[in-house]
Amino acid sequence: MRFVELIRKKRQGGELSEQELKRLIDAYTTGELPDYQMSAFLMAVYFKSMTSKELSAWTEAMLHSGQVLDLSSITGAKVDKHSTGGVGDKVSLILAPLAVAAGLKVPMISGRGLGHTGGTLDKLESIPGFNVNQSVERFIDLVDTLGLGLIGQTGEVAPADKKIYALRDVTATVECIPLIASSIMSKKLAEGIDALILDVKVGSGAFMKHIDRARELAQTMIGIGKAMNRPVRALITDMDQPLGLTIGNSLEVIESIETLRGEGPEDLTEITIELVTEMLDVAGSVTDRDQTKRRLLELLRDGSALSVFEKIIEAQGGDASVCADTSKLPTAKHTTVLEAWEGGHINRIQAESVGIAAMELGAGRRRKEDTIDPAVGLVMNAKRGDKVEPGQPVVTIHYNDDRELDKVKTMLREAIVIGEAPTEVPPLVLDRLS
């Protein structure tokens, strides 16, 4: 089987067989297929897409390129959530312990941030001592004994995806729905989960800028789940402004802890409860959705979910006392306030620009090898729809190095639009697909 013939076949719009796709994945995982040929194949997929049959075979080959976890010995429903990424999206830190407090098991393998979007692993690592690099055996034990594990992708789980993901990033093939969907689903299905809930973000701060593309991505992943006998549901959620009030790793952990105490921002609390309700529903644990949501809110307010978070921090080597005293988390040396330059209503917040501004401070990375500063970031003092007066704080900037400060202020001022008339704020959940 000559690889160049498979590349040519896909370039011309042909359908590859299950055996041909598996051969490509196996050869690339072992190093037999060089980067330049896989790059050519990925670009052919970018332009010619994949049939549903091809996509299922491609995803299954990536899934089985490494170890597929077997959690069948663990009692209870194993359900995970995946977000396609946004600005200020710290939902996983709240959702996982809340879902466990509600009776689910949550095996969660997460990723790092790149560009304007934050990563769950970077947030967790801002907790002193927290170790996301756990062995597969330790991960399974954590899920069994505590109900969850919060780790990064290991070399044993979906190694083909790890290599292809890095290649897509440097070959301009990131924004390809079959490649996005297969990357997400191969990792998630390798966790050994019973079901998956997707949070597909759409808007200025998301990779999907238009709702039709977000629906297409969601439906593609649901289709992969169906082909592999795993129930998958998706919420299409708004990312036209940052989620919650904070952007930046330590700041987002603080906000997550506040939310786990029942004291978080309304939008962050709402989307987390919606997603956990969906997790419980797919597991067959919901008879009345409104009653379930009230119960979840109480699990936040009574400390049950926070207690689970404390236990997993301690079990993974972190300092669990940060839950009682958030001043133990990394703190920036300096803060400054961007004030409203005129009166009116916040009509628009360009979320991607806000995320890039936080990245410029050191809260994110342009390249995978860049170092994160866990302490820096932004706090939104006003959000879309809020009325502001001249001189009122709009954003508080937490920084350690002032070299990019003027640039960041300019970016934020350009990202925030103040108008005379109030604007309608859309709902957080724009659609549900199953």
C-alpha positions in Angstrom: 0.0 0.0 0.0 1.7 3.2 -1.2 0.9 6.2 1.0 1.1 8.6 -2.0 -1.8 6.7 -3.7 -3.9 7.2 -0.6 -3.1 10.9 -0.5 -4.0 11.2 -4.2 -7.2 9.2 -3.7 -8.4 11.6 -1.0 -7.2 14.7 -2.9 -9.4 13.6 -5.8 -12.4 13.2 -3.5 -12.4 9.4 -3.2 -13.5 7.4 -0.2 -10.8 5.5 1.6 -11.6 2.1 3.1 -11.4 1.3 6.8 -8.2 -0.7 6.2 -6.6 2.2 4.3 -7.3 4.7 7.0 -6.1 2.3 9.8 -2.9 1.8 7.8 -2.3 5.6 7.6 -2.9 6.0 11.4 -0.8 3.0 12.4 2.1 4.1 10.1 2.1 7.6 11.4 1.9 6.5 15.0 5.0 4.3 14.6 6.9 6.9 12.5 6.8 4.9 9.2 4.7 7.7 7.6 6.6 11.0 7.7 5.2 14.3 8.7 5.2 15.7 5.2 3.0 13.0 3.9 0.5 13.2 6.8 0.5 17.0 6.3 -0.5 16.4 2.7 -3.2 14.0 3.7 -4.6 16.4 6.3 -4.8 19.2 3.7 -6.6 16.9 1.3 -9.1 16.1 4.1 -9.4 19.9 4.8 -10.6 20.5 1.2 -12.4 17.2 0.4 -13.7 16.3 3.9 -14.6 12.8 4.9 -17.7 10.7 4.6 -19.4 9.5 7.8 -18.1 6.0 7.2 -14.5 7.3 6.7 -14.8 9.5 9.8 -15.9 6.7 12.0 -13.1 4.5 10.8 -10.5 7.3 11.1 -11.7 8.1 14.7 -11.7 4.4 15.7 -8.1 4.0 14.3 -7.0 7.0 16.4 -8.9 5.7 19.4 -7.1 2.3 19.2 -3.7 3.7 18.4 -3.0 3.4 22.1 -4.6 2.2 25.3 -8.4 2.3 25.7 -9.2 2.5 29.4 -11.5 -0.1 30.8 -13.6 1.4 33.6 -16.2 -1.4 33.6 -15.2 -2.5 37.1 -16.1 0.9 38.5 -19.7 1.1 39.6 -21.9 4.1 38.6 -22.3 6.0 35.3 -19.1 7.3 33.8 -19.9 10.6 32.0 -17.5 13.3 30.9 -18.0 16.8 29.4 -15.9 18.4 26.6 -15.8 22.1 25.7 -14.6 23.3 22.3 -12.9 26.2 24.1 -13.5 29.8 24.8 -12.4 32.8 27.0 -12.9 32.5 30.7 -14.2 29.0 30.3 -13.4 27.4 33.7 -16.5 25.2 33.8 -14.7 21.9 34.1 -13.2 22.9 37.5 -16.7 23.4 38.8 -18.6 20.8 36.8 -16.5 17.7 37.6 -16.8 18.0 41.5 -20.5 19.0 41.2 -21.3 16.0 39.0 -19.5 13.7 41.4 -21.4 15.2 44.4 -24.6 14.5 42.4 -23.7 10.8 42.0 -21.7 10.5 38.7 -18.2 9.3 38.0 -16.2 11.8 35.9 -13.0 10.5 34.2 -11.7 13.8 32.7 -8.6 14.0 30.5 -8.1 17.7 29.6 -5.8 19.8 27.5 -3.8 23.0 27.7 -4.6 26.4 26.3 -3.3 27.7 23.1 -3.8 31.2 21.7 -6.8 33.1 23.0 -8.4 30.1 24.7 -7.6 28.8 28.2 -6.8 25.3 29.1 -8.0 23.3 32.1 -4.6 21.8 32.8 -3.0 25.3 33.1 -5.7 26.4 35.5 -5.2 23.3 37.7 -1.4 23.7 37.7 -1.8 27.2 39.2 -2.8 25.4 42.4 0.4 24.8 44.3 1.6 21.2 44.0 -1.3 20.0 41.8 0.0 17.2 39.5 -1.9 16.6 36.3 0.6 14.0 35.1 -0.8 10.9 36.7 -0.3 7.3 35.4 -3.3 5.5 33.8 -3.4 3.2 36.8 -3.5 6.1 39.3 -6.2 7.8 37.1 -8.4 4.8 37.2 -7.9 4.5 41.0 -8.9 8.1 41.5 -12.1 7.7 39.5 -12.9 4.6 41.4 -12.3 6.0 44.9 -13.0 9.7 44.6 -15.3 9.7 41.6 -13.0 11.7 39.3 -9.5 12.3 38.1 -8.2 15.5 36.4 -5.2 14.7 34.2 -3.6 15.5 30.9 -3.4 13.3 27.8 -0.8 10.6 28.5 1.4 8.9 26.0 -0.7 5.7 26.2 -4.1 7.3 25.4 -4.7 8.1 21.7 -1.1 8.8 20.8 -2.0 9.2 17.1 -4.2 12.2 18.0 -1.4 13.8 20.0 0.9 13.7 16.9 -1.8 14.8 14.4 -3.0 17.6 16.7 0.5 19.1 16.8 0.8 18.7 13.0 -2.6 20.4 12.4 -1.5 23.4 14.4 1.4 24.1 12.1 -0.2 23.2 8.8 -3.3 25.4 8.9 -5.6 22.5 9.1 -7.0 23.2 12.6 -10.4 24.6 11.4 -11.6 21.4 9.8 -14.7 19.8 11.2 -13.8 16.1 10.6 -10.4 16.6 12.1 -11.7 18.6 15.1 -14.4 16.0 15.7 -12.2 12.9 15.4 -9.5 14.5 17.7 -12.1 15.2 20.4 -13.9 12.0 20.2 -10.9 9.7 20.0 -9.5 11.1 23.2 -12.8 11.1 25.0 -13.9 7.6 24.0 -10.5 6.3 25.0 -11.3 7.4 28.6 -13.7 4.4 28.8 -16.8 6.7 29.4 -20.4 5.6 29.1 -21.6 8.9 27.7 -20.4 12.3 26.7 -21.8 15.8 26.9 -20.4 18.5 24.5 -20.3 22.2 25.1 -19.9 23.6 21.6 -19.0 27.3 21.9 -20.1 29.8 19.2 -19.2 33.5 18.8 -16.3 35.9 18.8 -14.4 34.0 21.5 -14.9 30.5 20.0 -13.3 28.6 17.2 -16.8 28.3 15.6 -17.8 31.9 14.8 -21.2 31.0 13.3 -24.0 28.8 14.7 -24.4 26.7 11.6 -20.8 25.6 11.8 -21.2 24.9 15.5 -24.2 22.7 14.8 -22.3 20.9 12.1 -19.5 20.2 14.5 -21.9 19.0 17.2 -23.8 16.8 14.8 -20.6 15.3 13.5 -19.4 14.3 17.0 -22.9 13.0 17.9 -22.7 10.8 14.7 -19.3 9.4 15.7 -20.7 8.6 19.2 -23.7 6.8 17.6 -21.4 4.8 15.3 -19.5 3.6 18.4 -22.6 3.0 20.6 -21.9 5.9 23.0 -24.7 8.4 23.7 -23.5 11.9 22.9 -25.4 15.1 23.5 -24.4 18.7 22.7 -25.3 22.2 23.9 -24.5 25.1 21.6 -23.6 27.9 24.0 -22.8 31.6 23.6 -19.1 32.7 23.6 -19.6 36.3 22.3 -18.2 37.6 25.6 -16.0 36.0 28.3 -17.7 33.5 30.5 -17.8 34.6 34.2 -15.7 37.6 35.2 -12.1 36.3 35.1 -9.6 35.4 32.4 -6.3 34.0 33.6 -5.4 30.8 35.4 -5.2 31.6 39.1 -8.0 34.2 38.8 -10.2 31.5 37.2 -9.4 29.0 40.0 -10.5 31.6 42.5 -13.7 32.2 40.6 -14.3 28.5 40.4 -13.9 28.1 44.1 -16.3 31.0 44.7 -18.8 29.2 42.4 -18.3 25.9 44.2 -19.4 27.9 47.4 -22.5 29.0 45.6 -21.2 32.5 45.2 -20.2 32.5 41.6 -21.3 34.8 38.7 -24.8 34.0 37.3 -23.7 33.0 33.8 -21.0 30.6 35.0 -23.3 29.0 37.5 -26.1 28.7 35.0 -24.0 27.0 32.2 -22.4 24.6 34.7 -25.8 23.5 36.1 -27.2 23.1 32.6 -24.3 20.8 31.6 -24.4 18.7 34.8 -28.2 18.3 34.4 -27.5 17.0 30.9 -24.9 14.6 32.2 -27.3 13.3 34.8 -30.1 13.0 32.3 -28.0 11.0 29.8 -27.2 8.7 32.7 -30.9 8.2 33.4 -30.9 10.1 36.8 -33.3 12.9 35.9 -37.1 12.7 36.2 -37.7 16.5 36.7 -35.1 18.9 35.2 -36.1 21.8 37.3 -35.9 19.8 40.5 -32.5 18.5 39.4 -31.3 22.1 38.8 -32.5 23.1 42.3 -30.7 20.1 43.8 -27.4 21.0 42.0 -27.6 24.6 43.2 -28.0 23.3 46.8 -24.9 21.0 46.3 -23.0 24.2 45.5 -24.4 26.2 48.4 -24.0 23.5 51.1 -20.3 22.8 50.3 -20.8 19.3 48.9 -19.2 20.1 45.6 -16.4 22.1 47.1 -15.6 19.2 49.4 -15.1 16.9 46.3 -12.8 19.5 44.8 -10.7 19.7 48.0 -10.3 15.9 48.0 -9.2 15.7 44.4 -6.7 18.5 44.9 -5.2 16.7 47.9 -5.2 13.3 46.1 -3.3 14.8 43.1 -0.6 16.5 45.3 -2.1 20.0 45.6 -2.6 22.3 48.5 -6.3 21.9 49.3 -6.2 24.7 51.8 -6.6 27.1 48.8 -10.3 26.3 48.9 -10.5 28.0 52.3 -7.9 30.7 51.6 -7.6 31.7 48.0 -4.8 34.1 48.8 -2.5 31.1 48.7 -2.9 31.0 45.0 -0.4 32.9 42.7 -1.1 36.6 42.8 0.2 39.3 40.4 2.4 42.0 41.8 0.4 44.9 40.2 -3.1 45.8 39.2 -4.5 48.7 37.2 -8.0 49.6 36.1 -9.3 50.4 32.7 -12.1 52.9 33.2 -15.1 53.6 31.0 -14.2 56.4 28.6 -17.8 57.4 28.1 -21.2 56.7 29.6 -23.7 54.3 28.2 -24.3 50.6 27.9 -21.8 47.8 27.1 -23.1 46.7 23.7 -20.3 44.3 22.7 -17.2 42.6 24.1 -15.1 41.0 21.4 -14.1 37.9 23.4 -11.3 36.7 21.2 -9.5 40.1 21.6 -10.0 40.0 25.4 -8.4 36.5 25.4 -5.5 37.7 23.3 -5.0 40.6 25.6 -4.8 38.2 28.6 -2.3 36.1 26.5 -0.1 39.2 26.0 0.1 39.6 29.8 1.4 36.0 30.0 -1.8 34.2 30.8 -1.7 32.2 27.6 0.7 30.9 25.0 1.2 31.6 21.4 3.2 28.3 21.0 3.0 25.1 22.9 6.5 25.6 24.4 5.7 29.1 25.8 5.7 29.5 29.6 2.4 30.5 31.4 2.4 33.1 34.2 -0.4 31.7 36.4 -0.9 35.0 38.3 -1.7 37.4 35.6 -5.0 38.1 33.8 -8.2 40.2 33.7 -11.3 40.7 35.8 -14.3 42.1 33.9 -16.0 44.7 36.1 -18.8 45.2 33.6 -20.3 42.8 31.0 -22.5 43.1 28.0 -25.8 44.8 28.7 -24.4 46.6 31.8 -24.8 50.4 32.2 -21.6 52.3 32.9 -20.7 55.9 33.8 -17.6 57.7 32.7 -14.6 56.8 34.9 -16.3 53.6 36.2 -14.0 50.5 36.2 -14.6 48.2 33.2 -11.6 45.8 33.4 -9.0 45.3 36.2 -5.7 44.2 34.8 -3.5 41.9 36.9 0.1 42.0 35.7 3.7 41.3 36.7 5.5 43.0 33.7 4.4 46.3 32.3 6.1 46.0 28.9 2.8 45.0 27.2 0.5 47.0 29.5 -0.2 49.9 27.1 -0.8 47.5 24.2 -3.2 45.5 26.4 -5.2 48.6 27.4 -5.5 49.6 23.8 -6.7 46.1 22.8 -9.3 46.0 25.6 -10.6 49.5 24.7 -11.0 48.4 21.1 -12.7 45.1 22.1 -15.4 46.8 24.3 -18.1 48.8 22.6 -20.1 51.3 24.6 -23.3 52.6 23.1 -26.1 54.9 24.1 -29.0 52.3 24.0 -29.0 49.0 25.9 -28.4 45.8 23.8 -30.3 42.6 24.1 -28.2 39.8 25.7 -28.8 36.4 24.0 -29.4 33.3 26.1 -26.4 31.2 27.2 -27.8 28.0 25.7 -28.6 28.6 22.0 -29.5 25.0 21.0 -29.5 21.4 22.2 -28.7 18.5 20.0 -28.9 14.7 20.7 
